[in-house]
Amino acid sequence: MEKRKYYVSVQAQTIMEHRGDAAYEFEIEATPEEVHQLHELFESTTEPDLNNWIRMHSPKILEEELVSHAFVDQHLTETYRFLYRLGTPETKSHIQSMNVLQGLQNGYRDDF
């Protein structure tokens, strides 16, 4: 399948086809299937967000908090890894400068 350009905001969890539709952080080149996978990654964050809200409003054990944060961190790492793989050279450079993925500090890794 042919890849097209998309504009992605991790913060807003949006994937747009047109650059001017809204603010975005990353530009990727993806197939419709890859865009669907990215949508699924974004949708899977809603449950941890709800759990975090509940945790903030009720007492919980610290260990549960740490597990939740580890899950969210792992999920974000997976999202950035996926964006890096699909990203334009500018996107790859931006993600590399963020130091969010181990193994990128020494240069680009397209097989990441």
N, C-alpha and C positions, 0 to 999 in steps of 0.2 A: 504494500500500500504506500501511496505517496505521502510524504511528510509535508506539513504546512506549519507556518509560524503561528505561535500563540504567545500571549502575554499573561504572565502569572503573578498573582500576589499571594504569598504564603500567609501574610497577616490577615488579609480579607478572605482568603481561601477562594479565590476566583481564578478562572481561566477564560481569557477573552480572545476573540479572533481579531479584534481591531485595536490597534495601539491606543487610540484616543478614547476608548470606552470608559476607562477608569484608571486610577493609579496602579502601577504594577512594579514589581521588583525584578522580575526575570523574563527573559525572552527565550523560548524554546522552539525546537522543531520536532513535531510529533505526528504520529498517525492518529486516526480517530480512536483506535484501541488504546494507545498510550495515554491519550487525553482521558479516556474512561478510567484507566488505572489511577491517574492522578486525582480525578474526582473521587474515586473510592478512598484514596489516602486521606483526602480532605474530610470526607464524610466520617471516616473512622475516628476523627479527633473529637467529635461531638460528645461521645460517651465520657471520655476522660474529662472534658470541660465541665460536664454536668457533675461528675463525681468530685471534681475540685471545688465546685461551688458548694456542694453539700458538705464537704469536709470543712470549708471555711465557716460554715454556719452550725457546726455541731462538733463536739469534742471527739477526737480520734487518737489512736495510738500513733506515736511518731513513726514507728516502723512502717505502718500503712502509708503514711505520707511519703516516705522515702521510696517505697515501691511504686506509688503513683507517679512521682516525679521521674523515676527511672523509666517508666513506661512512656511518659510524654517525651522525655529526651530521646529515647530510642525511636519513637515515632517520627520526631522531627528529623533525626539523623537519616532515617529511611526516606523521608520526603526530599531532603536536600540531596541525598545520593541519587534519587530518581531524576531530580531537576538537573543535577550535574551531568548525568548521562545524556539527557535530551538537550542540554543547553547549547546556545550559540557560544562562540569563543568568549564573548563579553560576559555572558552568564557564568561560564566556567571560571573565568578570572575573578568575577565578583564572589562566587562561592568559595573559591580558594582563599581570597583575602579575608573572608569571614572566619576562617579556621574552625569550621564546624565539622569537618570530615577529616579523620585521621588518614594519613597517607597522601594528602594533597600538598602538604607544606613544601615538598621537594620538587614540585612541578606538576604539570598536567598528567593525568592518568585517564585516558579515554576508556580503559577497560574497567574502571572503577564501578 
